[in-house]
């Protein structure tokens, strides 16, 4: 049943696409510590706030981040559930790197 879910393309491409970028992975690492504003997420990066916002939107589309807005302020939170499908898919190949 779980393989069927993964095969149906339940966002697996979006999850792997989102995880492919190191800035987005760092954003997820930060959000694992708790909610943050987009401006707080942007602090450690030498890129514009707009660029960080675009990275966050990729994560939102992949289902890895949720946002709540209060006016112009967007609070972000991690939703790691979509990573389960990626972990299940990868787990099918563990026997290749254990031999």
C-alpha positions in Angstrom: 0.0 0.0 0.0 2.8 2.4 0.9 4.6 1.8 -2.4 1.3 2.6 -4.2 1.1 5.9 -2.5 4.7 6.8 -3.5 4.1 5.6 -7.1 1.0 7.8 -7.4 3.3 10.9 -7.3 1.8 12.4 -4.1 4.3 15.2 -4.3 7.5 13.2 -4.2 8.9 15.2 -7.1 8.1 18.5 -5.3 9.7 17.2 -2.1 12.9 16.1 -3.8 13.0 19.3 -5.8 12.6 21.4 -2.6 15.3 19.4 -0.8 17.7 19.7 -3.7 18.7 23.3 -2.8 21.1 23.9 0.2 19.4 27.1 1.2 16.0 25.4 1.4 17.6 22.5 3.5 19.0 25.1 5.9 15.6 26.8 6.2 14.1 23.4 7.1 16.9 22.9 9.6 16.1 26.2 11.2 12.3 25.5 11.2 12.9 22.2 13.0 13.8 24.4 16.0 10.5 26.2 15.9 8.4 28.7 14.0 10.1 31.8 12.4 9.3 34.8 10.4 10.6 35.0 6.9 12.8 37.9 7.9 14.3 35.7 10.7 14.9 32.9 8.2 16.7 35.3 5.9 19.2 36.5 8.6 22.0 34.0 8.0 22.0 34.2 4.2 23.8 36.7 2.0 20.8 36.9 -0.4 17.8 39.2 -0.5 14.7 38.8 1.6 12.8 38.4 -1.7 15.0 35.4 -2.6 14.5 33.8 0.7 10.8 34.3 0.3 10.9 32.5 -3.0 12.7 29.6 -1.4 10.0 29.5 1.3 7.3 29.4 -1.4 9.0 26.4 -3.0 8.9 24.7 0.4 5.2 25.7 0.9 4.3 24.2 -2.5 6.1 21.0 -1.6 4.0 20.9 1.6 7.2 21.1 3.8 6.4 24.5 5.3 3.1 26.1 6.4 2.6 29.8 6.6 0.2 31.9 8.6 -0.1 35.5 7.7 -1.0 38.5 9.8 -1.0 41.4 7.3 2.5 41.5 5.7 4.0 39.3 8.4 4.3 35.6 7.4 5.1 33.1 10.2 6.6 29.8 8.9 6.5 26.3 10.5 7.9 23.0 9.5 5.6 20.2 8.3 7.9 17.2 7.9 5.1 14.8 7.0 5.8 14.9 3.2 9.3 13.7 3.8 7.9 10.3 4.8 7.2 9.5 1.2 10.7 10.4 0.3 12.1 8.3 3.1 10.0 5.3 2.1 11.1 5.7 -1.5 14.8 5.9 -0.5 14.4 3.0 2.0 13.6 0.7 -0.9 17.3 1.0 -2.0 19.0 0.5 1.4 20.1 -3.0 0.5 22.3 -1.5 -2.3 24.5 0.5 0.1 24.6 -2.1 2.8 26.4 -4.7 0.6 
